[in-house]
Amino acid sequence: MAARKPNGRSSIYLGKDGLWHGWVMMGVKDDGSPDRRHRKGASETEVTRKVRDLEKQRDSGKVDKPGRVPTVEEWMRTWLDTIAPRTVSRLTLDSTYRPKVERWIIPGLGKHRLDRLRPEHLDAFYVWLSQQGLAENTVLQIHRILSRALKIAVRREVIGRNVCTLIDAPTGEDVEIEPLTADEARAVLNSAKDRRNGTRWSVALALGLRQCEALGLRWKYVDLDKGVIRVFWQIKHQRYRHGCEDHHECGERLHRYPCPRDCPKSKRTSGRRHICLRQCPPRCRQHGGKCPKFCPQDCTGHAPSCPERVGGWAFVKPKGKGKRTVLIPPPLIPLLKLQREAERAEEKAAGKKWRGMDLVWCRLDGSPIDPGDDWDEWKGLLRAAGVEKDARVHDARHTAATLLLEQGVDISVVQEILGHSQLTTTKRYTHVTSKLASDAAARMGRALWDD
């Protein structure tokens, strides 16, 4: 057996077992001991190649941490459970990241060891996703989630490279923006003026607040004397879940929480829901006294018994640039004053039943408006106003951006009003402002041909 090479140099020798062995000094471990990596093979040529690959990684600074490298499945779940929650909201994790990881990334790539994931594996994975009928934007979002997790793995020296950077990212498609015209917007406001919470749509079309920003707007952030709205928060409904360490020991038998993946008393149905096999308690008085034996995870009728439960309505930071202050158009100020007076009257009439959260627009008992009900209200307004477009609630925001640009407002000001973090997002609206384009063409014509 050959002796170890001095000065940290690599060594290759023929062992007593008939195989060739190679040792490479890669650096120092966390405990201060030498980090020497071993490779073996049937021939000296094979081991020499492996040793040179290790030396190349070492010299380029792409050295994996010593120990067993996790699989894609293991790392993605570690990232979701312990790393991502510090930078990504719980709602985004539960509604976007985790479903895509569990439904697509783990089944498609989960068995690969993280350091052995290669570009051709990703190429085949994205082809498979396209064959499943996923939209281009969904495939791009999955790619970004995977790339983000691998970027952290490289930063923590779990692996030496992020394989997602070695391929071209899947192409996304621009969502067609179809805002309302000025006449259509006026028709909607005319239909909404006599409705309860009608000013909700005045603010949406004038200031372009996102749906959850509008539904989460509170009076303390509305200064009608100065005519400003501080968009500091949005409201989201987070799914109820157990807050205690061991949910099986908390006495929780009411099924308002989703069963965890490893719950021994749950099963996967044909859809995406778990069904908890614990029976509903005798005190359940929902469903007219005929409580079903098994209750799905999204049942909201039972009062949870876990004292450490977490979830429900919560105020979270808005997207994009975060907090922003916008000016209220002068004609809208008296309408908001009437809205505040009407809400105070409702609060007085409700008495102890009032569940107010200081919201500008709320239900009759003061509780937040469900986004689904808000969507139905918008669709009803479109029908009442005679608007034939199948516009979404978010298209009210697009309408505000387009109308601002058509009035000649500088694009950087529009970016600030809408709270876009990047100017490129605001520029998406410039291609639909045909009024500005026509005006520019007319000015050029007068400049060159007007006698």
FIGUPA-875561 format. One record per residue (C-alpha): residue number from 1; residue in three letters; z, x, y. Coordinates in steps of 0.1 Angstrom, whole numbers, plus 2048, in hexadecimal, padded with zeros to 3 digits. Layout:
# residues N
ATOM   pos   code     Z     X     Y
ATOM   NUM    ALA     Z     X     Y
...
***
This chain:
# residues 451
ATOM   pos   code     Z     X     Y
ATOM     1    MET   800   800   800
ATOM     2    ALA   7F7   80D   822
ATOM     3    ALA   812   814   83B
ATOM     4    ARG   815   7FF   85B
ATOM     5    LYS   801   80D   877
ATOM     6    PRO   814   81C   895
ATOM     7    ASN   812   810   8B9
ATOM     8    GLY   80C   7EC   8AE
ATOM     9    ARG   7E9   7F3   89F
ATOM    10    SER   7DB   7DD   883
ATOM    11    SER   7DC   7E7   85F
ATOM    12    ILE   7C6   7DE   841
ATOM    13    TYR   7CD   7E7   81E
ATOM    14    LEU   7C7   7DE   7F9
ATOM    15    GLY   7E7   7CF   7EA
ATOM    16    LYS   7F4   7D0   7C7
ATOM    17    ASP   7E9   7AC   7C2
ATOM    18    GLY   7C5   7B7   7C4
ATOM    19    LEU   7C0   7A7   7E6
ATOM    20    TRP   7B9   7B7   808
ATOM    21    HIS   7D4   7B1   822
ATOM    22    GLY   7D3   7B5   848
ATOM    23    TRP   7EF   7B6   862
ATOM    24    VAL   7EA   7B2   887
ATOM    25    MET   804   7B7   8A2
ATOM    26    MET   800   798   8B9
ATOM    27    GLY   81E   79D   8D0
ATOM    28    VAL   842   794   8D1
ATOM    29    LYS   853   774   8C5
ATOM    30    ASP   86B   75F   8D9
ATOM    31    ASP   889   770   8C9
ATOM    32    GLY   87B   793   8D1
ATOM    33    SER   86F   79C   8AF
ATOM    34    PRO   84B   7A9   8A9
ATOM    35    ASP   831   78E   8A3
ATOM    36    ARG   81C   79C   887
ATOM    37    ARG   802   786   877
ATOM    38    HIS   7F5   789   853
ATOM    39    ARG   7D3   783   845
ATOM    40    LYS   7C6   788   822
ATOM    41    GLY   7A5   786   80F
ATOM    42    ALA   791   790   7F0
ATOM    43    SER   77F   7AD   802
ATOM    44    GLU   785   7C6   81D
ATOM    45    THR   768   7B8   831
ATOM    46    GLU   777   796   831
ATOM    47    VAL   799   7A1   83C
ATOM    48    THR   78B   7B8   857
ATOM    49    ARG   778   79B   866
ATOM    50    LYS   799   786   866
ATOM    51    VAL   7AC   7A3   876
ATOM    52    ARG   792   7A7   891
ATOM    53    ASP   793   782   899
ATOM    54    LEU   7B8   784   89E
ATOM    55    GLU   7B5   7A3   8B3
ATOM    56    LYS   79B   791   8C8
ATOM    57    GLN   7B2   774   8CE
ATOM    58    ARG   7CE   78C   8D7
ATOM    59    ASP   7BA   7A0   8EF
ATOM    60    SER   7AC   780   900
ATOM    61    GLY   7CF   772   904
ATOM    62    LYS   7C8   754   8ED
ATOM    63    VAL   7E5   759   8D5
ATOM    64    ASP   7F4   73B   8C2
ATOM    65    LYS   819   739   8BF
ATOM    66    PRO   827   746   89E
ATOM    67    GLY   82F   72C   884
ATOM    68    ARG   81D   70E   875
ATOM    69    VAL   804   6FF   88C
ATOM    70    PRO   806   6D9   88E
ATOM    71    THR   7EA   6C1   885
ATOM    72    VAL   7D9   6AD   89F
ATOM    73    GLU   7ED   68F   893
ATOM    74    GLU   80E   6A1   896
ATOM    75    TRP   807   6AF   8B8
ATOM    76    MET   7F9   68F   8C7
ATOM    77    ARG   819   67C   8BE
ATOM    78    THR   82F   698   8CB
ATOM    79    TRP   81C   698   8EB
ATOM    80    LEU   81E   672   8EE
ATOM    81    ASP   843   670   8E6
ATOM    82    THR   852   68F   8F8
ATOM    83    ILE   839   69D   911
ATOM    84    ALA   823   682   920
ATOM    85    PRO   83F   66B   92A
ATOM    86    ARG   849   683   946
ATOM    87    THR   827   681   957
ATOM    88    VAL   819   660   94C
ATOM    89    SER   828   63E   952
ATOM    90    ARG   837   62B   934
ATOM    91    LEU   81E   60F   939
ATOM    92    THR   800   626   938
ATOM    93    LEU   80D   636   919
ATOM    94    ASP   813   616   907
ATOM    95    SER   7F4   604   912
ATOM    96    THR   7DA   620   913
ATOM    97    TYR   7E4   641   905
ATOM    98    ARG   7F7   637   8E5
ATOM    99    PRO   7DE   61C   8D9
ATOM   100    LYS   7C1   634   8DD
ATOM   101    VAL   7D3   651   8CC
ATOM   102    GLU   7DF   63B   8AE
ATOM   103    ARG   7BF   627   8AB
ATOM   104    TRP   7A4   642   8B0
ATOM   105    ILE   7B0   666   8B4
ATOM   106    ILE   7C8   668   896
ATOM   107    PRO   7B1   657   87D
ATOM   108    GLY   793   66B   889
ATOM   109    LEU   7A3   68E   88E
ATOM   110    GLY   7C7   68C   883
ATOM   111    LYS   7C4   6A1   863
ATOM   112    HIS   7B6   6BF   874
ATOM   113    ARG   7CD   6DC   87C
ATOM   114    LEU   7CF   6E0   8A1
ATOM   115    ASP   7C2   704   8A2
ATOM   116    ARG   7A6   6FC   88A
ATOM   117    LEU   797   6DF   89E
ATOM   118    ARG   774   6E9   8A6
ATOM   119    PRO   759   6DC   8BE
ATOM   120    GLU   744   6CE   8A1
ATOM   121    HIS   762   6B9   897
ATOM   122    LEU   763   6A9   8B9
ATOM   123    ASP   73D   6A3   8B9
ATOM   124    ALA   740   690   898
ATOM   125    PHE   75F   67D   8A6
ATOM   126    TYR   74D   671   8C5
ATOM   127    VAL   72F   666   8B1
ATOM   128    TRP   746   653   89A
ATOM   129    LEU   756   642   8B8
ATOM   130    SER   735   637   8C5
ATOM   131    GLN   72C   628   8A3
ATOM   132    GLN   74C   613   8A6
ATOM   133    GLY   73D   602   8C4
ATOM   134    LEU   754   611   8DE
ATOM   135    ALA   749   611   902
ATOM   136    GLU   73F   632   911
ATOM   137    ASN   75C   631   929
ATOM   138    THR   774   62C   90C
ATOM   139    VAL   767   64A   8FA
ATOM   140    LEU   76A   65E   91A
ATOM   141    GLN   78E   653   91E
ATOM   142    ILE   796   65D   8FA
ATOM   143    HIS   787   67F   901
ATOM   144    ARG   79D   683   920
ATOM   145    ILE   7BC   67A   90D
ATOM   146    LEU   7B5   693   8F2
ATOM   147    SER   7AC   6AE   90B
ATOM   148    ARG   7CC   6A8   91E
ATOM   149    ALA   7E1   6AC   8FF
ATOM   150    LEU   7CF   6CC   8F4
ATOM   151    LYS   7D2   6DA   917
ATOM   152    ILE   7F8   6D7   914
ATOM   153    ALA   7F6   6E7   8F1
ATOM   154    VAL   7E4   705   900
ATOM   155    ARG   7FC   708   91D
ATOM   156    ARG   819   709   904
ATOM   157    GLU   807   722   8EE
ATOM   158    VAL   806   70B   8D0
ATOM   159    ILE   7E1   712   8CE
ATOM   160    GLY   7CA   72C   8DF
ATOM   161    ARG   7AF   715   8ED
ATOM   162    ASN   7A7   6F2   8F7
ATOM   163    VAL   789   6E9   8E1
ATOM   164    CYS   781   6CB   8F8
ATOM   165    THR   776   6E4   913
ATOM   166    LEU   75C   6F3   8FB
ATOM   167    ILE   747   6D3   8FA
ATOM   168    ASP   737   6BC   914
ATOM   169    ALA   74D   69E   91B
ATOM   170    PRO   73F   67C   910
ATOM   171    THR   72D   66B   92D
ATOM   172    GLY   73C   64D   93C
ATOM   173    GLU   72A   630   94D
ATOM   174    ASP   731   624   970
ATOM   175    VAL   73F   601   971
ATOM   176    GLU   727   5EA   984
ATOM   177    ILE   737   5E1   9A6
ATOM   178    GLU   72E   5BE   9B1
ATOM   179    PRO   743   5B5   9CF
ATOM   180    LEU   742   593   9E0
ATOM   181    THR   72E   590   A00
ATOM   182    ALA   73F   589   A21
ATOM   183    ASP   734   564   A1F
ATOM   184    GLU   742   561   9FB
ATOM   185    ALA   763   572   A05
ATOM   186    ARG   767   559   A22
ATOM   187    ALA   760   53C   A0A
ATOM   188    VAL   77B   548   9F3
ATOM   189    LEU   794   54C   A0F
ATOM   190    ASN   78B   529   A1B
ATOM   191    SER   793   51B   9F9
ATOM   192    ALA   7B3   52F   9F6
ATOM   193    LYS   7C2   526   A18
ATOM   194    ASP   7D2   505   A0C
ATOM   195    ARG   7DE   513   9EB
ATOM   196    ARG   801   520   9E3
ATOM   197    ASN   800   546   9E6
ATOM   198    GLY   7DE   544   9F6
ATOM   199    THR   7E5   562   A0C
ATOM   200    ARG   7E5   577   9EC
ATOM   201    TRP   7BF   576   9ED
ATOM   202    SER   7BD   57C   A12
ATOM   203    VAL   7CF   59D   A0D
ATOM   204    ALA   7BA   5A5   9EE
ATOM   205    LEU   799   5A1   A01
ATOM   206    ALA   7A5   5B0   A22
ATOM   207    LEU   7B9   5CE   A16
ATOM   208    GLY   7AC   5D4   9F2
ATOM   209    LEU   7CF   5D5   9E1
ATOM   210    ARG   7CD   5D9   9BB
ATOM   211    GLN   7D9   5BB   9A7
ATOM   212    CYS   7FB   5CA   99E
ATOM   213    GLU   800   5D8   9C1
ATOM   214    ALA   7FB   5B5   9D0
ATOM   215    LEU   811   5A3   9B6
ATOM   216    GLY   82C   5BE   9BB
ATOM   217    LEU   82B   5BD   9E1
ATOM   218    ARG   84E   5B5   9EF
ATOM   219    TRP   857   5A8   A11
ATOM   220    LYS   86C   5C7   A1A
ATOM   221    TYR   84C   5DB   A19
ATOM   222    VAL   83A   5C2   A30
ATOM   223    ASP   840   5C7   A56
ATOM   224    LEU   830   5A9   A67
ATOM   225    ASP   83C   5B5   A89
ATOM   226    LYS   829   5D6   A87
ATOM   227    GLY   80E   5C7   A71
ATOM   228    VAL   810   5DF   A54
ATOM   229    ILE   814   5DE   A2F
ATOM   230    ARG   823   5FB   A1C
ATOM   231    VAL   813   5FC   9FA
ATOM   232    PHE   82F   610   9E9
ATOM   233    TRP   832   5FF   9C7
ATOM   234    GLN   81F   5EA   9AD
ATOM   235    ILE   82F   5D3   993
ATOM   236    LYS   829   5D6   96E
ATOM   237    HIS   836   5C4   950
ATOM   238    GLN   842   5DE   937
ATOM   239    ARG   846   5D4   912
ATOM   240    TYR   869   5CF   906
ATOM   241    ARG   875   5EA   8EF
ATOM   242    HIS   896   5F7   8E1
ATOM   243    GLY   8A9   60F   8F7
ATOM   244    CYS   8C3   618   8DE
ATOM   245    GLU   8BE   637   8C7
ATOM   246    ASP   8BF   623   8A7
ATOM   247    HIS   8B1   600   8AC
ATOM   248    HIS   8BB   5F6   888
ATOM   249    GLU   8E0   5FB   891
ATOM   250    CYS   8E0   5E8   8B2
ATOM   251    GLY   8E1   5C6   8A2
ATOM   252    GLU   8BF   5BE   8AF
ATOM   253    ARG   8B0   5A2   899
ATOM   254    LEU   89C   592   8B5
ATOM   255    HIS   878   59D   8B5
ATOM   256    ARG   86F   5A3   8D9
ATOM   257    TYR   86A   5C8   8D3
ATOM   258    PRO   84D   5D8   8C0
ATOM   259    CYS   857   5E7   89F
ATOM   260    PRO   852   60D   89F
ATOM   261    ARG   838   61D   889
ATOM   262    ASP   852   628   86F
ATOM   263    CYS   866   608   86F
ATOM   264    PRO   86D   601   849
ATOM   265    LYS   870   5DC   850
ATOM   266    SER   84E   5D7   860
ATOM   267    LYS   82B   5D3   854
ATOM   268    ARG   809   5D6   865
ATOM   269    THR   7F5   5B6   868
ATOM   270    SER   7CF   5B2   86A
ATOM   271    GLY   7D2   5B6   890
ATOM   272    ARG   7E5   5D0   8A4
ATOM   273    ARG   807   5C0   8A2
ATOM   274    HIS   825   5C7   88D
ATOM   275    ILE   838   5AA   87D
ATOM   276    CYS   85D   5B0   87A
ATOM   277    LEU   86A   5A3   858
ATOM   278    ARG   88D   59B   865
ATOM   279    GLN   893   576   869
ATOM   280    CYS   899   566   88A
ATOM   281    PRO   8BE   55F   891
ATOM   282    PRO   8CD   53C   88E
ATOM   283    ARG   8D3   53A   8B3
ATOM   284    CYS   8AE   53B   8BB
ATOM   285    ARG   8A7   51B   8CE
ATOM   286    GLN   883   522   8D6
ATOM   287    HIS   865   510   8C6
ATOM   288    GLY   877   4EE   8C7
ATOM   289    GLY   890   4F9   8AD
ATOM   290    LYS   876   502   894
ATOM   291    CYS   877   528   897
ATOM   292    PRO   85E   539   880
ATOM   293    LYS   86C   54F   865
ATOM   294    PHE   858   56D   872
ATOM   295    CYS   854   574   896
ATOM   296    PRO   838   58A   8A5
ATOM   297    GLN   841   5A7   8BA
ATOM   298    ASP   833   598   8DA
ATOM   299    CYS   849   579   8D8
ATOM   300    THR   85A   575   8F9
ATOM   301    GLY   86F   556   8F1
ATOM   302    HIS   88E   567   8E3
ATOM   303    ALA   8AB   575   8F8
ATOM   304    PRO   8AE   599   8EB
ATOM   305    SER   8D0   5A4   8DE
ATOM   306    CYS   8CC   5C9   8E1
ATOM   307    PRO   8E2   5D4   8FE
ATOM   308    GLU   8CD   5F3   904
ATOM   309    ARG   8AB   5E1   906
ATOM   310    VAL   892   5EE   91F
ATOM   311    GLY   872   5DE   92D
ATOM   312    GLY   867   5C0   941
ATOM   313    TRP   85C   5BE   965
ATOM   314    ALA   85E   5E0   977
ATOM   315    PHE   852   5EE   998
ATOM   316    VAL   83E   60E   993
ATOM   317    LYS   82B   625   9AA
ATOM   318    PRO   808   61B   9B2
ATOM   319    LYS   7E9   62D   9A6
ATOM   320    GLY   7D4   646   9BA
ATOM   321    LYS   7E4   656   9D8
ATOM   322    GLY   804   643   9D2
ATOM   323    LYS   816   635   9F1
ATOM   324    ARG   801   62A   A0E
ATOM   325    THR   804   615   A2E
ATOM   326    VAL   7E9   5FD   A38
ATOM   327    LEU   7E5   5E8   A58
ATOM   328    ILE   7E3   5C2   A55
ATOM   329    PRO   7C5   5B1   A66
ATOM   330    PRO   7D3   59D   A84
ATOM   331    PRO   7C7   57B   A77
ATOM   332    LEU   7DA   580   A57
ATOM   333    ILE   7FC   586   A66
ATOM   334    PRO   803   561   A6F
ATOM   335    LEU   7F8   557   A4C
ATOM   336    LEU   811   56F   A3C
ATOM   337    LYS   82C   561   A53
ATOM   338    LEU   825   53E   A46
ATOM   339    GLN   826   54C   A23
ATOM   340    ARG   849   55A   A29
ATOM   341    GLU   855   539   A37
ATOM   342    ALA   847   525   A19
ATOM   343    GLU   858   53D   A01
ATOM   344    ARG   879   53A   A12
ATOM   345    ALA   877   514   A0E
ATOM   346    GLU   86F   518   9E9
ATOM   347    GLU   88D   52F   9E5
ATOM   348    LYS   8A4   515   9F6
ATOM   349    ALA   896   4F9   9E0
ATOM   350    ALA   89A   50D   9C0
ATOM   351    GLY   8BE   516   9C6
ATOM   352    LYS   8CF   528   9A9
ATOM   353    LYS   8AF   527   995
ATOM   354    TRP   89E   53F   9AE
ATOM   355    ARG   896   560   99D
ATOM   356    GLY   88A   571   9BC
ATOM   357    MET   87F   596   9BD
ATOM   358    ASP   876   595   9E2
ATOM   359    LEU   851   591   9D8
ATOM   360    VAL   837   586   9F2
ATOM   361    TRP   826   571   9D7
ATOM   362    CYS   839   563   9BA
ATOM   363    ARG   83D   546   9A3
ATOM   364    LEU   851   526   9AC
ATOM   365    ASP   871   536   9A0
ATOM   366    GLY   86B   557   9B2
ATOM   367    SER   862   56B   993
ATOM   368    PRO   842   581   992
ATOM   369    ILE   820   572   98D
ATOM   370    ASP   811   57A   96C
ATOM   371    PRO   7F0   58E   970
ATOM   372    GLY   7DF   575   958
ATOM   373    ASP   7E9   557   96E
ATOM   374    ASP   7DD   56B   98C
ATOM   375    TRP   7BB   570   97B
ATOM   376    ASP   7B8   54B   974
ATOM   377    GLU   7C0   543   998
ATOM   378    TRP   7A5   55A   9A4
ATOM   379    LYS   78B   54B   98D
ATOM   380    GLY   794   528   999
ATOM   381    LEU   790   533   9BD
ATOM   382    LEU   76D   541   9B5
ATOM   383    ARG   763   51F   9A6
ATOM   384    ALA   772   50C   9C3
ATOM   385    ALA   760   522   9DC
ATOM   386    GLY   73E   51E   9CA
ATOM   387    VAL   73B   543   9C3
ATOM   388    GLU   724   548   9A5
ATOM   389    LYS   72D   56C   99E
ATOM   390    ASP   744   572   980
ATOM   391    ALA   75A   589   996
ATOM   392    ARG   77A   598   989
ATOM   393    VAL   79B   59A   99C
ATOM   394    HIS   794   5BF   9A2
ATOM   395    ASP   773   5B6   9B2
ATOM   396    ALA   788   5A9   9D0
ATOM   397    ARG   791   5CD   9D5
ATOM   398    HIS   76D   5D8   9D3
ATOM   399    THR   764   5BD   9EC
ATOM   400    ALA   77E   5CB   A05
ATOM   401    ALA   76F   5EE   A01
ATOM   402    THR   74C   5E2   A06
ATOM   403    LEU   753   5CD   A24
ATOM   404    LEU   766   5E9   A35
ATOM   405    LEU   748   601   A30
ATOM   406    GLU   730   5E6   A3C
ATOM   407    GLN   744   5E3   A5C
ATOM   408    GLY   73F   608   A63
ATOM   409    VAL   762   614   A59
ATOM   410    ASP   762   639   A51
ATOM   411    ILE   763   640   A2C
ATOM   412    SER   782   655   A2E
ATOM   413    VAL   795   638   A3F
ATOM   414    VAL   789   621   A23
ATOM   415    GLN   796   63A   A0A
ATOM   416    GLU   7B8   63A   A1B
ATOM   417    ILE   7BA   614   A1C
ATOM   418    LEU   7B1   610   9F8
ATOM   419    GLY   7C7   62C   9EC
ATOM   420    HIS   7AC   640   9DA
ATOM   421    SER   7B7   662   9D0
ATOM   422    GLN   793   670   9D2
ATOM   423    LEU   778   66A   9EB
ATOM   424    THR   75E   668   9CE
ATOM   425    THR   76F   647   9C3
ATOM   426    THR   76A   638   9E5
ATOM   427    LYS   746   644   9E6
ATOM   428    ARG   73E   62E   9C8
ATOM   429    TYR   73C   611   9E1
ATOM   430    THR   723   620   9F8
ATOM   431    HIS   705   617   9E2
ATOM   432    VAL   70C   5F2   9E5
ATOM   433    THR   70E   5F1   A0B
ATOM   434    SER   6EA   5E7   A11
ATOM   435    LYS   6F2   5DC   A34
ATOM   436    LEU   6FA   5FF   A3E
ATOM   437    ALA   6DB   60D   A2D
ATOM   438    SER   6C5   5F3   A3F
ATOM   439    ASP   6D5   5FC   A60
ATOM   440    ALA   6CF   621   A5A
ATOM   441    ALA   6AA   61B   A52
ATOM   442    ALA   6A6   606   A71
ATOM   443    ARG   6B5   621   A87
ATOM   444    MET   69E   63B   A78
ATOM   445    GLY   680   625   A7E
ATOM   446    ARG   68A   621   AA3
ATOM   447    ALA   68F   646   AA6
ATOM   448    LEU   66D   64F   A99
ATOM   449    TRP   656   632   AA2
ATOM   450    ASP   666   61E   ABE
ATOM   451    ASP   651   623   ADD
***
